[in-house]
Amino acid sequence: MLSTGRSYSKTEFIEHLRKIKEMGWIPSRRSLDNVGAVGNTLEDLLNIKENNLPIANSGVWELKAQRAETSSLTTLFHFEPWPRENHIVPSILLPKYGWPHPTEPNEMSFRVTMSGNRFTDRGFKPIVDRTQQRVRIEFDSSQVQNHHSEWLKEVQRKAGLGKIQPEPYWPFDELKRKAEPKLRNSLYLPAKTRLVKGQEQFLYDKLLMLQRFNFERFLSAIEMGVVLVDFDAKTTHNHGTKFRMEQNKWTGFYDSVQEIY
């Protein structure tokens, strides 16, 4: 549809998206189990590579297309906590606060998704600390539920029941530096979906223009449990610490949200 040999104005690019809207329901260009199929199909229709918008003189933009009704989580970015020299996850969280891996003998696990609006059943919670200018992970033994009593005894033996020492955290300035490139200005299409004879189809009938990422809104989203902190480590491999969110929450991070159609 687009010629990748040239750049387009923002207005011209939006007109190309309008033409896709007018096509109505479009069969997926990917397999049914492909999570990114809604975005991949749109990129195929536009003849562009991922996150490579041919928009001239408009700064850096991203194209985000996702299933409108989804509640699944998307990973914003991977980001290991400070203090970096302590190797917090493999050296402290996993050996002192971990538990036996459910399916792999002789492996310990520290796999937990943390929300800012409540403690986990093992007593963990991300705290937006504006005094210290950091997002930190708090452990409160009084919040541990009874079915983890044996685990809590092991934590007491290994680390005590006070704060994690040292406490994991992310400085605000580093977190902002990490988040901004992932949440830059975007053209966002929450697509409707349906299944016809075993094939997924998409309807790109809504376009939002998201501008001016607001870091304070991002911090508030952590507090409200919209942005989650996800640890996924076991003895032999740390799969990385991730900041994740529900896919349909993008609009909450921007000062300007304009509905184009």
Contacts in CASP RR format, 6 or more apart in sequence:
PFRMAT RR
TARGET T0000
AUTHOR 0000-0000-0000
METHOD contacts of the structure
MODEL  1
MLSTGRSYSKTEFIEHLRKIKEMGWIPSRRSLDNVGAVGNTLEDLLNIKE
NNLPIANSGVWELKAQRAETSSLTTLFHFEPWPRENHIVPSILLPKYGWP
HPTEPNEMSFRVTMSGNRFTDRGFKPIVDRTQQRVRIEFDSSQVQNHHSE
WLKEVQRKAGLGKIQPEPYWPFDELKRKAEPKLRNSLYLPAKTRLVKGQE
QFLYDKLLMLQRFNFERFLSAIEMGVVLVDFDAKTTHNHGTKFRMEQNKW
TGFYDSVQEIY
1 16 0 8 1.000
1 19 0 8 1.000
1 20 0 8 1.000
1 45 0 8 1.000
1 46 0 8 1.000
1 47 0 8 1.000
2 8 0 8 1.000
2 13 0 8 1.000
2 16 0 8 1.000
2 46 0 8 1.000
2 47 0 8 1.000
2 48 0 8 1.000
2 54 0 8 1.000
3 47 0 8 1.000
4 47 0 8 1.000
4 48 0 8 1.000
4 54 0 8 1.000
5 54 0 8 1.000
6 54 0 8 1.000
7 54 0 8 1.000
7 55 0 8 1.000
7 56 0 8 1.000
8 16 0 8 1.000
8 54 0 8 1.000
8 55 0 8 1.000
8 56 0 8 1.000
9 55 0 8 1.000
9 56 0 8 1.000
9 57 0 8 1.000
9 58 0 8 1.000
10 55 0 8 1.000
10 58 0 8 1.000
13 53 0 8 1.000
13 54 0 8 1.000
13 55 0 8 1.000
13 187 0 8 1.000
14 187 0 8 1.000
14 207 0 8 1.000
14 260 0 8 1.000
16 46 0 8 1.000
17 46 0 8 1.000
17 187 0 8 1.000
17 189 0 8 1.000
17 204 0 8 1.000
17 207 0 8 1.000
17 260 0 8 1.000
18 207 0 8 1.000
18 261 0 8 1.000
20 26 0 8 1.000
20 42 0 8 1.000
20 45 0 8 1.000
20 46 0 8 1.000
20 204 0 8 1.000
21 204 0 8 1.000
21 205 0 8 1.000
21 207 0 8 1.000
21 261 0 8 1.000
24 203 0 8 1.000
24 204 0 8 1.000
24 205 0 8 1.000
25 194 0 8 1.000
25 196 0 8 1.000
25 201 0 8 1.000
25 202 0 8 1.000
25 203 0 8 1.000
26 41 0 8 1.000
26 45 0 8 1.000
26 201 0 8 1.000
26 202 0 8 1.000
26 203 0 8 1.000
26 204 0 8 1.000
27 196 0 8 1.000
27 199 0 8 1.000
27 200 0 8 1.000
27 201 0 8 1.000
28 34 0 8 1.000
28 37 0 8 1.000
28 38 0 8 1.000
28 41 0 8 1.000
28 199 0 8 1.000
28 200 0 8 1.000
28 201 0 8 1.000
28 202 0 8 1.000
29 37 0 8 1.000
29 40 0 8 1.000
29 41 0 8 1.000
29 44 0 8 1.000
30 36 0 8 1.000
30 37 0 8 1.000
30 40 0 8 1.000
30 41 0 8 1.000
31 37 0 8 1.000
32 198 0 8 1.000
32 199 0 8 1.000
32 200 0 8 1.000
34 40 0 8 1.000
35 72 0 8 1.000
37 200 0 8 1.000
38 65 0 8 1.000
38 66 0 8 1.000
38 67 0 8 1.000
38 191 0 8 1.000
38 193 0 8 1.000
38 202 0 8 1.000
39 63 0 8 1.000
39 65 0 8 1.000
39 66 0 8 1.000
41 65 0 8 1.000
41 202 0 8 1.000
42 63 0 8 1.000
42 65 0 8 1.000
42 189 0 8 1.000
42 191 0 8 1.000
42 202 0 8 1.000
42 204 0 8 1.000
43 49 0 8 1.000
43 50 0 8 1.000
43 63 0 8 1.000
46 63 0 8 1.000
48 54 0 8 1.000
48 63 0 8 1.000
51 62 0 8 1.000
51 63 0 8 1.000
53 61 0 8 1.000
53 62 0 8 1.000
53 63 0 8 1.000
53 187 0 8 1.000
55 61 0 8 1.000
59 185 0 8 1.000
60 184 0 8 1.000
60 185 0 8 1.000
61 184 0 8 1.000
61 185 0 8 1.000
61 186 0 8 1.000
61 187 0 8 1.000
62 184 0 8 1.000
62 185 0 8 1.000
62 186 0 8 1.000
62 187 0 8 1.000
63 186 0 8 1.000
63 187 0 8 1.000
63 189 0 8 1.000
64 186 0 8 1.000
64 187 0 8 1.000
64 188 0 8 1.000
64 189 0 8 1.000
64 250 0 8 1.000
65 188 0 8 1.000
65 189 0 8 1.000
65 190 0 8 1.000
65 191 0 8 1.000
65 204 0 8 1.000
66 74 0 8 1.000
66 188 0 8 1.000
66 189 0 8 1.000
66 190 0 8 1.000
66 191 0 8 1.000
66 247 0 8 1.000
66 248 0 8 1.000
67 190 0 8 1.000
67 191 0 8 1.000
67 193 0 8 1.000
67 247 0 8 1.000
68 190 0 8 1.000
68 191 0 8 1.000
68 192 0 8 1.000
68 193 0 8 1.000
68 206 0 8 1.000
68 248 0 8 1.000
69 192 0 8 1.000
69 193 0 8 1.000
70 246 0 8 1.000
70 247 0 8 1.000
70 248 0 8 1.000
71 246 0 8 1.000
71 247 0 8 1.000
71 248 0 8 1.000
72 246 0 8 1.000
72 247 0 8 1.000
73 228 0 8 1.000
73 244 0 8 1.000
73 245 0 8 1.000
73 246 0 8 1.000
73 247 0 8 1.000
74 244 0 8 1.000
74 245 0 8 1.000
74 246 0 8 1.000
74 247 0 8 1.000
75 230 0 8 1.000
75 242 0 8 1.000
75 243 0 8 1.000
75 244 0 8 1.000
76 179 0 8 1.000
76 182 0 8 1.000
76 183 0 8 1.000
76 227 0 8 1.000
76 242 0 8 1.000
76 243 0 8 1.000
76 244 0 8 1.000
76 245 0 8 1.000
77 178 0 8 1.000
77 179 0 8 1.000
77 182 0 8 1.000
77 242 0 8 1.000
77 243 0 8 1.000
78 240 0 8 1.000
78 241 0 8 1.000
78 242 0 8 1.000
79 170 0 8 1.000
79 175 0 8 1.000
79 178 0 8 1.000
79 241 0 8 1.000
79 242 0 8 1.000
79 243 0 8 1.000
80 88 0 8 1.000
80 89 0 8 1.000
80 240 0 8 1.000
80 241 0 8 1.000
81 88 0 8 1.000
81 89 0 8 1.000
81 137 0 8 1.000
81 168 0 8 1.000
81 169 0 8 1.000
81 170 0 8 1.000
81 241 0 8 1.000
82 88 0 8 1.000
82 134 0 8 1.000
82 168 0 8 1.000
82 169 0 8 1.000
82 170 0 8 1.000
82 171 0 8 1.000
82 174 0 8 1.000
83 166 0 8 1.000
86 92 0 8 1.000
86 166 0 8 1.000
88 166 0 8 1.000
88 168 0 8 1.000
89 110 0 8 1.000
89 168 0 8 1.000
89 231 0 8 1.000
89 233 0 8 1.000
89 238 0 8 1.000
89 240 0 8 1.000
89 241 0 8 1.000
90 233 0 8 1.000
90 238 0 8 1.000
92 159 0 8 1.000
92 164 0 8 1.000
92 165 0 8 1.000
92 166 0 8 1.000
92 168 0 8 1.000
93 110 0 8 1.000
93 164 0 8 1.000
93 168 0 8 1.000
93 231 0 8 1.000
93 233 0 8 1.000
94 108 0 8 1.000
94 109 0 8 1.000
94 110 0 8 1.000
94 233 0 8 1.000
94 234 0 8 1.000
94 235 0 8 1.000
94 238 0 8 1.000
95 108 0 8 1.000
95 158 0 8 1.000
96 155 0 8 1.000
96 158 0 8 1.000
96 159 0 8 1.000
97 110 0 8 1.000
97 122 0 8 1.000
97 139 0 8 1.000
97 155 0 8 1.000
97 158 0 8 1.000
97 159 0 8 1.000
97 164 0 8 1.000
98 108 0 8 1.000
98 109 0 8 1.000
98 110 0 8 1.000
98 151 0 8 1.000
99 108 0 8 1.000
99 109 0 8 1.000
99 110 0 8 1.000
99 151 0 8 1.000
100 107 0 8 1.000
100 108 0 8 1.000
100 109 0 8 1.000
101 107 0 8 1.000
101 108 0 8 1.000
101 109 0 8 1.000
101 234 0 8 1.000
101 235 0 8 1.000
102 109 0 8 1.000
104 234 0 8 1.000
106 235 0 8 1.000
107 234 0 8 1.000
107 235 0 8 1.000
107 236 0 8 1.000
108 234 0 8 1.000
108 235 0 8 1.000
109 233 0 8 1.000
109 234 0 8 1.000
109 235 0 8 1.000
110 231 0 8 1.000
110 233 0 8 1.000
110 234 0 8 1.000
111 231 0 8 1.000
111 232 0 8 1.000
111 233 0 8 1.000
111 234 0 8 1.000
112 120 0 8 1.000
112 122 0 8 1.000
112 124 0 8 1.000
112 230 0 8 1.000
112 231 0 8 1.000
113 120 0 8 1.000
113 228 0 8 1.000
113 229 0 8 1.000
113 230 0 8 1.000
113 231 0 8 1.000
113 244 0 8 1.000
114 120 0 8 1.000
114 124 0 8 1.000
114 125 0 8 1.000
114 126 0 8 1.000
114 137 0 8 1.000
114 228 0 8 1.000
114 229 0 8 1.000
114 230 0 8 1.000
114 231 0 8 1.000
115 125 0 8 1.000
115 126 0 8 1.000
115 225 0 8 1.000
115 228 0 8 1.000
116 125 0 8 1.000
116 126 0 8 1.000
116 127 0 8 1.000
116 128 0 8 1.000
116 222 0 8 1.000
116 223 0 8 1.000
116 224 0 8 1.000
116 225 0 8 1.000
116 228 0 8 1.000
117 223 0 8 1.000
117 224 0 8 1.000
117 225 0 8 1.000
118 125 0 8 1.000
119 125 0 8 1.000
119 140 0 8 1.000
119 143 0 8 1.000
120 143 0 8 1.000
121 144 0 8 1.000
121 145 0 8 1.000
121 147 0 8 1.000
121 148 0 8 1.000
122 144 0 8 1.000
122 145 0 8 1.000
122 148 0 8 1.000
122 151 0 8 1.000
123 139 0 8 1.000
123 140 0 8 1.000
123 141 0 8 1.000
123 143 0 8 1.000
123 144 0 8 1.000
124 137 0 8 1.000
124 138 0 8 1.000
124 139 0 8 1.000
125 137 0 8 1.000
125 138 0 8 1.000
125 140 0 8 1.000
125 143 0 8 1.000
126 135 0 8 1.000
126 136 0 8 1.000
126 137 0 8 1.000
126 138 0 8 1.000
126 222 0 8 1.000
126 229 0 8 1.000
127 135 0 8 1.000
127 136 0 8 1.000
127 137 0 8 1.000
127 138 0 8 1.000
128 135 0 8 1.000
128 219 0 8 1.000
128 220 0 8 1.000
128 222 0 8 1.000
128 223 0 8 1.000
129 135 0 8 1.000
129 136 0 8 1.000
129 169 0 8 1.000
130 219 0 8 1.000
132 169 0 8 1.000
133 171 0 8 1.000
133 172 0 8 1.000
133 173 0 8 1.000
134 169 0 8 1.000
134 170 0 8 1.000
134 171 0 8 1.000
134 172 0 8 1.000
135 169 0 8 1.000
135 170 0 8 1.000
135 172 0 8 1.000
135 175 0 8 1.000
135 219 0 8 1.000
135 222 0 8 1.000
135 229 0 8 1.000
136 167 0 8 1.000
136 168 0 8 1.000
136 169 0 8 1.000
136 170 0 8 1.000
137 164 0 8 1.000
137 167 0 8 1.000
137 168 0 8 1.000
137 169 0 8 1.000
137 229 0 8 1.000
138 163 0 8 1.000
138 164 0 8 1.000
138 167 0 8 1.000
139 162 0 8 1.000
139 163 0 8 1.000
139 164 0 8 1.000
141 152 0 8 1.000
141 155 0 8 1.000
141 156 0 8 1.000
141 161 0 8 1.000
141 162 0 8 1.000
144 151 0 8 1.000
144 152 0 8 1.000
152 161 0 8 1.000
155 161 0 8 1.000
159 165 0 8 1.000
172 215 0 8 1.000
172 219 0 8 1.000
176 215 0 8 1.000
176 218 0 8 1.000
179 213 0 8 1.000
179 215 0 8 1.000
179 218 0 8 1.000
179 243 0 8 1.000
180 213 0 8 1.000
180 215 0 8 1.000
183 213 0 8 1.000
183 218 0 8 1.000
183 250 0 8 1.000
183 253 0 8 1.000
184 213 0 8 1.000
185 209 0 8 1.000
185 210 0 8 1.000
185 211 0 8 1.000
185 212 0 8 1.000
185 213 0 8 1.000
186 209 0 8 1.000
186 210 0 8 1.000
186 250 0 8 1.000
187 207 0 8 1.000
187 208 0 8 1.000
187 209 0 8 1.000
187 210 0 8 1.000
188 207 0 8 1.000
188 208 0 8 1.000
188 209 0 8 1.000
188 210 0 8 1.000
188 250 0 8 1.000
188 251 0 8 1.000
189 204 0 8 1.000
189 206 0 8 1.000
189 207 0 8 1.000
189 208 0 8 1.000
190 206 0 8 1.000
190 208 0 8 1.000
190 248 0 8 1.000
191 202 0 8 1.000
191 203 0 8 1.000
191 204 0 8 1.000
191 205 0 8 1.000
191 206 0 8 1.000
192 202 0 8 1.000
192 203 0 8 1.000
192 205 0 8 1.000
193 200 0 8 1.000
193 201 0 8 1.000
193 202 0 8 1.000
193 203 0 8 1.000
194 200 0 8 1.000
194 201 0 8 1.000
194 203 0 8 1.000
195 201 0 8 1.000
205 261 0 8 1.000
206 259 0 8 1.000
206 261 0 8 1.000
207 259 0 8 1.000
207 260 0 8 1.000
207 261 0 8 1.000
208 251 0 8 1.000
208 257 0 8 1.000
208 258 0 8 1.000
208 259 0 8 1.000
208 260 0 8 1.000
209 256 0 8 1.000
209 257 0 8 1.000
209 258 0 8 1.000
209 259 0 8 1.000
209 260 0 8 1.000
210 250 0 8 1.000
210 251 0 8 1.000
210 253 0 8 1.000
210 254 0 8 1.000
210 256 0 8 1.000
210 257 0 8 1.000
211 254 0 8 1.000
211 255 0 8 1.000
211 256 0 8 1.000
211 257 0 8 1.000
211 258 0 8 1.000
212 254 0 8 1.000
212 255 0 8 1.000
212 256 0 8 1.000
213 253 0 8 1.000
213 254 0 8 1.000
214 253 0 8 1.000
214 254 0 8 1.000
214 255 0 8 1.000
217 252 0 8 1.000
217 253 0 8 1.000
217 254 0 8 1.000
218 227 0 8 1.000
218 253 0 8 1.000
221 227 0 8 1.000
221 245 0 8 1.000
221 249 0 8 1.000
221 252 0 8 1.000
221 253 0 8 1.000
222 229 0 8 1.000
226 245 0 8 1.000
226 246 0 8 1.000
226 249 0 8 1.000
226 252 0 8 1.000
227 243 0 8 1.000
227 244 0 8 1.000
227 245 0 8 1.000
228 243 0 8 1.000
228 244 0 8 1.000
228 245 0 8 1.000
229 241 0 8 1.000
229 242 0 8 1.000
229 243 0 8 1.000
229 244 0 8 1.000
230 241 0 8 1.000
230 242 0 8 1.000
230 243 0 8 1.000
230 244 0 8 1.000
231 240 0 8 1.000
231 241 0 8 1.000
232 238 0 8 1.000
232 239 0 8 1.000
232 240 0 8 1.000
232 241 0 8 1.000
232 242 0 8 1.000
233 239 0 8 1.000
233 240 0 8 1.000
251 257 0 8 1.000
END
